């Protein structure tokens, strides 16, 4: 990061190959995926790293629990909601999951036949039409402000 703080990406796909490899995609397993990832992110934040977490977290309560976990330790937590429409998700579809769901080959896909609960209080909302550079700048500004606030705690 430009601030000189090291950062690490915790990606949902990579985590499901290791730490979360024993989890399925039912609601309880999705919550456990978010909980475990949040615990790792909290450990990284406690060590002074910026943990950038990229995963599908469909349930508001699980995200709120991770926020509370960070806040209880006085650690910054920034929730970024990529509020892309289902149509845009289907158009991008890098893994072909939306196409498989449309053909009836896959069930339980978030946003198709499984719910997604929008955040009640996301710190940043990035609509699907925001370009990568604009999104990075928005997130960077909030992270910078958050780091400044955390330094005052």
CNS distance restraints for C-alpha pairs under 8 A (distance, minus, plus):
assign (resid   1 and name CA) (resid   5 and name CA) 5.83 0.50 0.50
assign (resid   1 and name CA) (resid   6 and name CA) 6.34 0.50 0.50
assign (resid   1 and name CA) (resid   7 and name CA) 6.62 0.50 0.50
assign (resid   5 and name CA) (resid  48 and name CA) 7.31 0.50 0.50
assign (resid   5 and name CA) (resid  49 and name CA) 6.26 0.50 0.50
assign (resid   5 and name CA) (resid  50 and name CA) 6.93 0.50 0.50
assign (resid   6 and name CA) (resid  48 and name CA) 7.75 0.50 0.50
assign (resid   6 and name CA) (resid  49 and name CA) 5.23 0.50 0.50
assign (resid   6 and name CA) (resid  50 and name CA) 6.27 0.50 0.50
assign (resid   7 and name CA) (resid  49 and name CA) 5.33 0.50 0.50
assign (resid   7 and name CA) (resid  50 and name CA) 4.39 0.50 0.50
assign (resid   7 and name CA) (resid  51 and name CA) 5.76 0.50 0.50
assign (resid   7 and name CA) (resid  52 and name CA) 7.03 0.50 0.50
assign (resid   8 and name CA) (resid  49 and name CA) 7.13 0.50 0.50
assign (resid   8 and name CA) (resid  50 and name CA) 6.34 0.50 0.50
assign (resid   8 and name CA) (resid  51 and name CA) 5.15 0.50 0.50
assign (resid   8 and name CA) (resid  52 and name CA) 6.03 0.50 0.50
assign (resid   9 and name CA) (resid  51 and name CA) 6.06 0.50 0.50
assign (resid   9 and name CA) (resid  52 and name CA) 4.75 0.50 0.50
assign (resid   9 and name CA) (resid  53 and name CA) 5.92 0.50 0.50
assign (resid   9 and name CA) (resid  54 and name CA) 7.37 0.50 0.50
assign (resid  10 and name CA) (resid  14 and name CA) 7.57 0.50 0.50
assign (resid  10 and name CA) (resid  15 and name CA) 7.06 0.50 0.50
assign (resid  10 and name CA) (resid  37 and name CA) 7.54 0.50 0.50
assign (resid  10 and name CA) (resid  41 and name CA) 7.74 0.50 0.50
assign (resid  10 and name CA) (resid  51 and name CA) 6.79 0.50 0.50
assign (resid  10 and name CA) (resid  52 and name CA) 5.99 0.50 0.50
assign (resid  10 and name CA) (resid  53 and name CA) 4.70 0.50 0.50
assign (resid  10 and name CA) (resid  54 and name CA) 6.23 0.50 0.50
assign (resid  11 and name CA) (resid  15 and name CA) 6.13 0.50 0.50
assign (resid  11 and name CA) (resid  53 and name CA) 5.96 0.50 0.50
assign (resid  11 and name CA) (resid  54 and name CA) 4.87 0.50 0.50
assign (resid  11 and name CA) (resid  55 and name CA) 6.08 0.50 0.50
assign (resid  12 and name CA) (resid  16 and name CA) 6.18 0.50 0.50
assign (resid  12 and name CA) (resid  53 and name CA) 7.65 0.50 0.50
assign (resid  12 and name CA) (resid  54 and name CA) 5.91 0.50 0.50
assign (resid  12 and name CA) (resid  55 and name CA) 4.44 0.50 0.50
assign (resid  12 and name CA) (resid  56 and name CA) 7.18 0.50 0.50
assign (resid  13 and name CA) (resid  17 and name CA) 6.78 0.50 0.50
assign (resid  13 and name CA) (resid  55 and name CA) 7.56 0.50 0.50
assign (resid  14 and name CA) (resid  18 and name CA) 6.96 0.50 0.50
assign (resid  15 and name CA) (resid  19 and name CA) 5.48 0.50 0.50
assign (resid  15 and name CA) (resid  20 and name CA) 5.49 0.50 0.50
assign (resid  15 and name CA) (resid  21 and name CA) 7.03 0.50 0.50
assign (resid  15 and name CA) (resid  37 and name CA) 7.90 0.50 0.50
assign (resid  16 and name CA) (resid  20 and name CA) 4.42 0.50 0.50
assign (resid  16 and name CA) (resid  21 and name CA) 4.33 0.50 0.50
assign (resid  16 and name CA) (resid  22 and name CA) 7.64 0.50 0.50
assign (resid  16 and name CA) (resid  23 and name CA) 7.43 0.50 0.50
assign (resid  17 and name CA) (resid  21 and name CA) 4.86 0.50 0.50
assign (resid  20 and name CA) (resid  33 and name CA) 6.24 0.50 0.50
assign (resid  20 and name CA) (resid  36 and name CA) 7.63 0.50 0.50
assign (resid  23 and name CA) (resid  29 and name CA) 5.47 0.50 0.50
assign (resid  23 and name CA) (resid  30 and name CA) 7.69 0.50 0.50
assign (resid  23 and name CA) (resid  32 and name CA) 7.82 0.50 0.50
assign (resid  23 and name CA) (resid  33 and name CA) 7.11 0.50 0.50
assign (resid  24 and name CA) (resid  29 and name CA) 5.51 0.50 0.50
assign (resid  24 and name CA) (resid  30 and name CA) 7.29 0.50 0.50
assign (resid  25 and name CA) (resid  29 and name CA) 5.63 0.50 0.50
assign (resid  25 and name CA) (resid  30 and name CA) 5.60 0.50 0.50
assign (resid  25 and name CA) (resid 108 and name CA) 7.44 0.50 0.50
assign (resid  26 and name CA) (resid  30 and name CA) 6.14 0.50 0.50
assign (resid  26 and name CA) (resid 108 and name CA) 7.62 0.50 0.50
assign (resid  27 and name CA) (resid  31 and name CA) 6.25 0.50 0.50
assign (resid  28 and name CA) (resid  32 and name CA) 6.24 0.50 0.50
assign (resid  29 and name CA) (resid  33 and name CA) 6.07 0.50 0.50
assign (resid  30 and name CA) (resid  34 and name CA) 6.40 0.50 0.50
assign (resid  30 and name CA) (resid  57 and name CA) 7.02 0.50 0.50
assign (resid  30 and name CA) (resid  58 and name CA) 7.73 0.50 0.50
assign (resid  31 and name CA) (resid  35 and name CA) 6.12 0.50 0.50
assign (resid  31 and name CA) (resid  57 and name CA) 7.55 0.50 0.50
assign (resid  31 and name CA) (resid  59 and name CA) 7.25 0.50 0.50
assign (resid  31 and name CA) (resid  62 and name CA) 5.67 0.50 0.50
assign (resid  32 and name CA) (resid  36 and name CA) 6.02 0.50 0.50
assign (resid  33 and name CA) (resid  37 and name CA) 6.13 0.50 0.50
assign (resid  34 and name CA) (resid  38 and name CA) 5.92 0.50 0.50
assign (resid  34 and name CA) (resid  57 and name CA) 6.35 0.50 0.50
assign (resid  34 and name CA) (resid  62 and name CA) 6.48 0.50 0.50
assign (resid  34 and name CA) (resid  63 and name CA) 7.12 0.50 0.50
assign (resid  34 and name CA) (resid  66 and name CA) 7.74 0.50 0.50
assign (resid  35 and name CA) (resid  39 and name CA) 6.23 0.50 0.50
assign (resid  35 and name CA) (resid  62 and name CA) 6.79 0.50 0.50
assign (resid  35 and name CA) (resid  65 and name CA) 7.78 0.50 0.50
assign (resid  35 and name CA) (resid  66 and name CA) 6.54 0.50 0.50
assign (resid  36 and name CA) (resid  40 and name CA) 6.39 0.50 0.50
assign (resid  37 and name CA) (resid  41 and name CA) 6.14 0.50 0.50
assign (resid  37 and name CA) (resid  53 and name CA) 7.81 0.50 0.50
assign (resid  38 and name CA) (resid  42 and name CA) 6.05 0.50 0.50
assign (resid  38 and name CA) (resid  66 and name CA) 5.42 0.50 0.50
assign (resid  39 and name CA) (resid  43 and name CA) 6.33 0.50 0.50
assign (resid  39 and name CA) (resid  66 and name CA) 7.59 0.50 0.50
assign (resid  39 and name CA) (resid  69 and name CA) 7.99 0.50 0.50
assign (resid  40 and name CA) (resid  44 and name CA) 6.28 0.50 0.50
assign (resid  41 and name CA) (resid  45 and name CA) 6.08 0.50 0.50
assign (resid  41 and name CA) (resid  51 and name CA) 5.42 0.50 0.50
assign (resid  41 and name CA) (resid  52 and name CA) 7.89 0.50 0.50
assign (resid  41 and name CA) (resid  53 and name CA) 7.47 0.50 0.50
assign (resid  42 and name CA) (resid  46 and name CA) 6.02 0.50 0.50
assign (resid  42 and name CA) (resid  69 and name CA) 7.60 0.50 0.50
assign (resid  42 and name CA) (resid  70 and name CA) 6.04 0.50 0.50
assign (resid  42 and name CA) (resid  75 and name CA) 7.60 0.50 0.50
assign (resid  43 and name CA) (resid  47 and name CA) 6.30 0.50 0.50
assign (resid  44 and name CA) (resid  48 and name CA) 6.48 0.50 0.50
assign (resid  44 and name CA) (resid  49 and name CA) 5.28 0.50 0.50
assign (resid  44 and name CA) (resid  50 and name CA) 6.92 0.50 0.50
assign (resid  44 and name CA) (resid  51 and name CA) 6.20 0.50 0.50
assign (resid  45 and name CA) (resid  49 and name CA) 5.01 0.50 0.50
assign (resid  45 and name CA) (resid  50 and name CA) 5.83 0.50 0.50
assign (resid  45 and name CA) (resid  51 and name CA) 6.41 0.50 0.50
assign (resid  45 and name CA) (resid  75 and name CA) 6.74 0.50 0.50
assign (resid  45 and name CA) (resid  76 and name CA) 7.83 0.50 0.50
assign (resid  46 and name CA) (resid  75 and name CA) 7.06 0.50 0.50
assign (resid  57 and name CA) (resid  62 and name CA) 7.59 0.50 0.50
assign (resid  57 and name CA) (resid  63 and name CA) 6.99 0.50 0.50
assign (resid  58 and name CA) (resid 110 and name CA) 6.85 0.50 0.50
assign (resid  58 and name CA) (resid 115 and name CA) 6.72 0.50 0.50
assign (resid  58 and name CA) (resid 116 and name CA) 4.49 0.50 0.50
assign (resid  58 and name CA) (resid 117 and name CA) 5.71 0.50 0.50
assign (resid  58 and name CA) (resid 118 and name CA) 7.76 0.50 0.50
assign (resid  59 and name CA) (resid  63 and name CA) 6.72 0.50 0.50
assign (resid  59 and name CA) (resid 116 and name CA) 6.37 0.50 0.50
assign (resid  59 and name CA) (resid 117 and name CA) 5.43 0.50 0.50
assign (resid  59 and name CA) (resid 118 and name CA) 7.99 0.50 0.50
assign (resid  60 and name CA) (resid  64 and name CA) 6.07 0.50 0.50
assign (resid  60 and name CA) (resid 117 and name CA) 5.69 0.50 0.50
assign (resid  60 and name CA) (resid 118 and name CA) 6.87 0.50 0.50
assign (resid  60 and name CA) (resid 119 and name CA) 5.96 0.50 0.50
assign (resid  60 and name CA) (resid 120 and name CA) 7.58 0.50 0.50
assign (resid  61 and name CA) (resid  65 and name CA) 6.08 0.50 0.50
assign (resid  62 and name CA) (resid  66 and name CA) 6.49 0.50 0.50
assign (resid  63 and name CA) (resid  67 and name CA) 6.35 0.50 0.50
assign (resid  64 and name CA) (resid  68 and name CA) 6.17 0.50 0.50
assign (resid  65 and name CA) (resid  69 and name CA) 6.16 0.50 0.50
assign (resid  66 and name CA) (resid  70 and name CA) 6.41 0.50 0.50
assign (resid  67 and name CA) (resid  71 and name CA) 6.15 0.50 0.50
assign (resid  67 and name CA) (resid  77 and name CA) 5.99 0.50 0.50
assign (resid  68 and name CA) (resid  72 and name CA) 5.91 0.50 0.50
assign (resid  69 and name CA) (resid  73 and name CA) 6.79 0.50 0.50
assign (resid  70 and name CA) (resid  74 and name CA) 6.37 0.50 0.50
assign (resid  70 and name CA) (resid  75 and name CA) 4.95 0.50 0.50
assign (resid  70 and name CA) (resid  76 and name CA) 6.51 0.50 0.50
assign (resid  70 and name CA) (resid  77 and name CA) 6.26 0.50 0.50
assign (resid  71 and name CA) (resid  75 and name CA) 5.42 0.50 0.50
assign (resid  71 and name CA) (resid  76 and name CA) 6.69 0.50 0.50
assign (resid  71 and name CA) (resid  77 and name CA) 7.17 0.50 0.50
assign (resid  74 and name CA) (resid 150 and name CA) 7.35 0.50 0.50
assign (resid  74 and name CA) (resid 153 and name CA) 7.03 0.50 0.50
assign (resid  75 and name CA) (resid 150 and name CA) 6.80 0.50 0.50
assign (resid  76 and name CA) (resid 146 and name CA) 6.22 0.50 0.50
assign (resid  76 and name CA) (resid 147 and name CA) 6.95 0.50 0.50
assign (resid  76 and name CA) (resid 150 and name CA) 6.12 0.50 0.50
assign (resid  77 and name CA) (resid 146 and name CA) 7.86 0.50 0.50
assign (resid  78 and name CA) (resid 122 and name CA) 7.67 0.50 0.50
assign (resid  78 and name CA) (resid 123 and name CA) 5.78 0.50 0.50
assign (resid  78 and name CA) (resid 124 and name CA) 7.65 0.50 0.50
assign (resid  78 and name CA) (resid 142 and name CA) 7.61 0.50 0.50
assign (resid  78 and name CA) (resid 143 and name CA) 7.10 0.50 0.50
assign (resid  78 and name CA) (resid 146 and name CA) 7.61 0.50 0.50
assign (resid  79 and name CA) (resid 122 and name CA) 5.13 0.50 0.50
assign (resid  79 and name CA) (resid 123 and name CA) 5.20 0.50 0.50
assign (resid  79 and name CA) (resid 124 and name CA) 6.46 0.50 0.50
assign (resid  80 and name CA) (resid 122 and name CA) 5.97 0.50 0.50
assign (resid  80 and name CA) (resid 123 and name CA) 6.03 0.50 0.50
assign (resid  80 and name CA) (resid 124 and name CA) 4.73 0.50 0.50
assign (resid  80 and name CA) (resid 125 and name CA) 5.89 0.50 0.50
assign (resid  80 and name CA) (resid 126 and name CA) 7.29 0.50 0.50
assign (resid  80 and name CA) (resid 139 and name CA) 7.57 0.50 0.50
assign (resid  81 and name CA) (resid 118 and name CA) 7.99 0.50 0.50
assign (resid  81 and name CA) (resid 119 and name CA) 7.15 0.50 0.50
assign (resid  81 and name CA) (resid 122 and name CA) 6.14 0.50 0.50
assign (resid  81 and name CA) (resid 123 and name CA) 7.92 0.50 0.50
assign (resid  81 and name CA) (resid 124 and name CA) 6.16 0.50 0.50
assign (resid  81 and name CA) (resid 125 and name CA) 4.79 0.50 0.50
assign (resid  81 and name CA) (resid 126 and name CA) 6.04 0.50 0.50
assign (resid  82 and name CA) (resid 125 and name CA) 5.99 0.50 0.50
assign (resid  82 and name CA) (resid 126 and name CA) 4.71 0.50 0.50
assign (resid  82 and name CA) (resid 127 and name CA) 5.90 0.50 0.50
assign (resid  82 and name CA) (resid 128 and name CA) 6.73 0.50 0.50
assign (resid  83 and name CA) (resid 125 and name CA) 6.53 0.50 0.50
assign (resid  83 and name CA) (resid 126 and name CA) 5.84 0.50 0.50
assign (resid  83 and name CA) (resid 127 and name CA) 4.79 0.50 0.50
assign (resid  83 and name CA) (resid 128 and name CA) 6.07 0.50 0.50
assign (resid  84 and name CA) (resid  88 and name CA) 6.19 0.50 0.50
assign (resid  84 and name CA) (resid  89 and name CA) 6.50 0.50 0.50
assign (resid  84 and name CA) (resid 126 and name CA) 7.82 0.50 0.50
assign (resid  84 and name CA) (resid 127 and name CA) 5.54 0.50 0.50
assign (resid  84 and name CA) (resid 128 and name CA) 4.20 0.50 0.50
assign (resid  84 and name CA) (resid 129 and name CA) 7.84 0.50 0.50
assign (resid  85 and name CA) (resid  89 and name CA) 6.28 0.50 0.50
assign (resid  85 and name CA) (resid 128 and name CA) 6.88 0.50 0.50
assign (resid  86 and name CA) (resid  90 and name CA) 6.13 0.50 0.50
assign (resid  86 and name CA) (resid 111 and name CA) 6.35 0.50 0.50
assign (resid  86 and name CA) (resid 112 and name CA) 7.64 0.50 0.50
assign (resid  87 and name CA) (resid  91 and name CA) 6.20 0.50 0.50
assign (resid  88 and name CA) (resid  92 and name CA) 6.16 0.50 0.50
assign (resid  88 and name CA) (resid 128 and name CA) 7.13 0.50 0.50
assign (resid  89 and name CA) (resid  93 and name CA) 5.82 0.50 0.50
assign (resid  89 and name CA) (resid  98 and name CA) 7.69 0.50 0.50
assign (resid  90 and name CA) (resid  98 and name CA) 5.35 0.50 0.50
assign (resid  90 and name CA) (resid  99 and name CA) 7.11 0.50 0.50
assign (resid  93 and name CA) (resid  97 and name CA) 6.48 0.50 0.50
assign (resid  93 and name CA) (resid  98 and name CA) 6.09 0.50 0.50
assign (resid  93 and name CA) (resid  99 and name CA) 7.50 0.50 0.50
assign (resid  96 and name CA) (resid 100 and name CA) 6.24 0.50 0.50
assign (resid  97 and name CA) (resid 101 and name CA) 6.13 0.50 0.50
assign (resid  97 and name CA) (resid 106 and name CA) 7.37 0.50 0.50
assign (resid  97 and name CA) (resid 109 and name CA) 7.75 0.50 0.50
assign (resid  98 and name CA) (resid 102 and name CA) 6.12 0.50 0.50
assign (resid  98 and name CA) (resid 109 and name CA) 7.69 0.50 0.50
assign (resid  98 and name CA) (resid 112 and name CA) 7.69 0.50 0.50
assign (resid  99 and name CA) (resid 103 and name CA) 6.33 0.50 0.50
assign (resid 100 and name CA) (resid 104 and name CA) 6.33 0.50 0.50
assign (resid 100 and name CA) (resid 105 and name CA) 5.11 0.50 0.50
assign (resid 100 and name CA) (resid 106 and name CA) 5.62 0.50 0.50
assign (resid 101 and name CA) (resid 105 and name CA) 5.53 0.50 0.50
assign (resid 101 and name CA) (resid 106 and name CA) 4.53 0.50 0.50
assign (resid 101 and name CA) (resid 107 and name CA) 6.08 0.50 0.50
assign (resid 101 and name CA) (resid 109 and name CA) 7.17 0.50 0.50
assign (resid 101 and name CA) (resid 112 and name CA) 7.46 0.50 0.50
assign (resid 107 and name CA) (resid 113 and name CA) 6.64 0.50 0.50
assign (resid 107 and name CA) (resid 114 and name CA) 7.99 0.50 0.50
assign (resid 108 and name CA) (resid 112 and name CA) 7.41 0.50 0.50
assign (resid 108 and name CA) (resid 113 and name CA) 5.51 0.50 0.50
assign (resid 108 and name CA) (resid 114 and name CA) 4.97 0.50 0.50
assign (resid 109 and name CA) (resid 113 and name CA) 5.80 0.50 0.50
assign (resid 109 and name CA) (resid 114 and name CA) 5.44 0.50 0.50
assign (resid 110 and name CA) (resid 114 and name CA) 4.58 0.50 0.50
assign (resid 110 and name CA) (resid 115 and name CA) 5.67 0.50 0.50
assign (resid 110 and name CA) (resid 116 and name CA) 6.02 0.50 0.50
assign (resid 111 and name CA) (resid 115 and name CA) 5.79 0.50 0.50
assign (resid 111 and name CA) (resid 116 and name CA) 5.82 0.50 0.50
assign (resid 123 and name CA) (resid 142 and name CA) 7.68 0.50 0.50
assign (resid 124 and name CA) (resid 138 and name CA) 7.48 0.50 0.50
assign (resid 124 and name CA) (resid 139 and name CA) 6.88 0.50 0.50
assign (resid 124 and name CA) (resid 142 and name CA) 7.56 0.50 0.50
assign (resid 126 and name CA) (resid 130 and name CA) 6.41 0.50 0.50
assign (resid 126 and name CA) (resid 135 and name CA) 6.55 0.50 0.50
assign (resid 130 and name CA) (resid 134 and name CA) 6.25 0.50 0.50
assign (resid 130 and name CA) (resid 135 and name CA) 6.18 0.50 0.50
assign (resid 131 and name CA) (resid 135 and name CA) 6.13 0.50 0.50
assign (resid 132 and name CA) (resid 136 and name CA) 6.08 0.50 0.50
assign (resid 133 and name CA) (resid 137 and name CA) 6.27 0.50 0.50
assign (resid 134 and name CA) (resid 138 and name CA) 6.24 0.50 0.50
assign (resid 135 and name CA) (resid 139 and name CA) 6.21 0.50 0.50
assign (resid 136 and name CA) (resid 140 and name CA) 5.90 0.50 0.50
assign (resid 137 and name CA) (resid 141 and name CA) 6.10 0.50 0.50
assign (resid 138 and name CA) (resid 142 and name CA) 6.50 0.50 0.50
assign (resid 139 and name CA) (resid 143 and name CA) 6.07 0.50 0.50
assign (resid 140 and name CA) (resid 144 and name CA) 6.02 0.50 0.50
assign (resid 141 and name CA) (resid 145 and name CA) 6.24 0.50 0.50
assign (resid 142 and name CA) (resid 146 and name CA) 5.95 0.50 0.50
assign (resid 143 and name CA) (resid 147 and name CA) 6.00 0.50 0.50
assign (resid 144 and name CA) (resid 148 and name CA) 6.22 0.50 0.50
assign (resid 145 and name CA) (resid 149 and name CA) 6.19 0.50 0.50
assign (resid 146 and name CA) (resid 150 and name CA) 6.06 0.50 0.50
assign (resid 147 and name CA) (resid 151 and name CA) 6.19 0.50 0.50
assign (resid 148 and name CA) (resid 152 and name CA) 6.85 0.50 0.50
assign (resid 149 and name CA) (resid 153 and name CA) 6.88 0.50 0.50
